[in-house]
Amino acid sequence: MVRLLTPEQRVKLMSLRIFSALGLMGALAACGSGDVSPDPVGDAVTCAIGEGVEMSDVCTLERVAGDGSATFLIHHPDGGFRRVSLDPETQELGVVDGADSLRITDSSDDITEFTIGIDRYRDDNEVLLSADPAR
């Protein structure tokens, strides 16, 4: 048995379809609005993001407010980032959030190299220590 719609029901159904389509188009337009975030402000950091990538100066180290420790955002060229902190008492680097741990791979008086997951970073110790709130 087929149930026929009254003219009023057809109008309601048609307007629902039209407004649903318009709402979807509006949401999609907002996603691709073209608003681009400004480039992060900070010091260049040598990095290799991903496995098998050569080190280059394409990351940016941005200082951010922390809870008594020096906290940085290391921005990747693809828009990703890592949040890292420097303990003012021990001068040790650590990851603030995320599942991957930070491991120092090479350190001298001038340069520190470290990895977080498969990403590698190299930075001047003077830049890292300049964000120390105790200095």
C-alpha positions as CSV (number, residue, x, y, z in Angstrom):
1,M,0.0,0.0,0.0
2,V,1.4,3.4,-1.1
3,R,0.6,6.4,1.1
4,L,0.2,9.6,-0.8
5,L,1.4,12.9,0.7
6,T,-0.8,15.9,1.0
7,P,0.3,19.1,-0.8
8,E,1.2,20.6,2.6
9,Q,3.4,17.6,3.5
10,R,5.1,17.8,0.1
11,V,6.0,21.4,0.6
12,K,7.4,20.7,4.1
13,L,9.5,17.8,2.7
14,M,10.8,19.9,-0.2
15,S,11.7,22.8,2.1
16,L,13.5,20.4,4.5
17,R,15.6,19.0,1.5
18,I,16.4,22.5,0.3
19,F,17.4,23.9,3.7
20,S,19.5,20.7,4.5
21,A,21.3,21.1,1.2
22,L,22.0,24.8,1.9
23,G,23.2,24.1,5.4
24,L,25.6,21.4,4.1
25,M,26.9,23.8,1.4
26,G,27.5,26.5,4.0
27,A,29.3,24.1,6.3
28,L,31.6,23.0,3.4
29,A,32.3,26.6,2.4
30,A,33.3,27.4,5.9
31,C,35.8,24.5,6.0
32,G,37.6,25.8,3.0
33,S,37.3,29.5,3.7
34,G,41.0,30.1,2.8
35,D,41.9,31.6,6.2
36,V,45.5,30.8,6.7
37,S,47.3,31.0,10.0
38,P,50.2,33.4,10.1
39,D,53.7,31.9,10.2
40,P,54.9,31.2,13.7
41,V,57.3,33.7,15.2
42,G,60.5,32.3,16.6
43,D,63.9,30.9,15.8
44,A,64.7,28.5,13.0
45,V,65.3,24.9,14.1
46,T,67.0,22.3,12.1
47,C,64.6,19.3,11.8
48,A,63.7,16.2,9.9
49,I,60.0,15.4,10.1
50,G,59.3,11.8,9.2
51,E,61.4,8.8,8.5
52,G,64.2,9.1,6.0
53,V,64.0,12.9,5.6
54,E,67.2,15.0,5.6
55,M,67.7,17.6,8.3
56,S,67.0,21.2,7.2
57,D,66.1,24.6,8.7
58,V,62.3,24.3,8.2
59,C,61.0,24.2,11.7
60,T,60.3,27.2,14.0
61,L,60.9,27.3,17.8
62,E,58.2,29.5,19.5
63,R,58.4,30.4,23.1
64,V,55.1,30.1,25.0
65,A,54.1,30.7,28.6
66,G,54.7,27.7,30.8
67,D,54.2,26.7,34.4
68,G,57.6,27.8,35.8
69,S,59.4,25.9,33.1
70,A,60.5,27.2,29.6
71,T,58.0,25.9,27.2
72,F,58.3,25.8,23.4
73,L,56.2,24.9,20.4
74,I,58.3,23.4,17.6
75,H,56.3,24.1,14.5
76,H,56.6,21.8,11.5
77,P,56.3,23.1,7.9
78,D,53.1,20.9,7.4
79,G,51.3,22.7,10.3
80,G,52.0,20.1,13.0
81,F,53.9,20.9,16.1
82,R,55.5,19.4,19.3
83,R,55.3,21.0,22.7
84,V,58.6,20.8,24.6
85,S,59.7,22.1,28.0
86,L,63.1,22.8,29.6
87,D,63.3,22.2,33.3
88,P,65.0,25.2,34.9
89,E,66.6,23.2,37.7
90,T,67.9,20.2,35.8
91,Q,68.2,21.8,32.3
92,E,66.5,18.7,30.9
93,L,64.3,18.7,27.8
94,G,61.0,16.9,27.9
95,V,57.8,16.5,26.0
96,V,54.8,18.3,27.5
97,D,52.1,16.3,25.8
98,G,51.8,13.5,23.3
99,A,52.5,9.8,23.3
100,D,56.1,10.0,22.0
101,S,59.0,10.6,24.4
102,L,61.9,12.9,23.9
103,R,65.4,11.3,23.6
104,I,68.7,13.2,23.4
105,T,70.8,11.7,20.7
106,D,73.8,14.1,20.7
107,S,74.7,16.9,22.9
108,S,77.7,19.3,23.1
109,D,78.4,22.7,24.6
110,D,76.8,24.3,21.5
111,I,74.2,22.0,20.0
112,T,71.6,19.5,21.2
113,E,70.1,16.9,18.9
114,F,67.0,15.0,20.0
115,T,64.2,12.9,18.7
116,I,60.5,12.7,19.4
117,G,59.1,9.6,17.8
118,I,60.6,9.5,14.3
119,D,61.0,13.2,14.1
120,R,64.6,14.6,14.6
121,Y,65.6,18.1,15.8
122,R,68.9,20.0,16.2
123,D,69.1,23.3,17.9
124,D,71.6,25.7,19.4
125,N,71.8,25.4,23.2
126,E,71.9,29.2,23.5
127,V,68.5,29.4,21.9
128,L,67.1,26.7,24.1
129,L,68.5,28.2,27.3
130,S,67.5,31.7,26.4
131,A,63.9,30.7,27.1
132,D,64.7,29.5,30.6
133,P,62.5,31.7,32.9
134,A,65.3,31.5,35.6
135,R,67.8,33.3,33.4
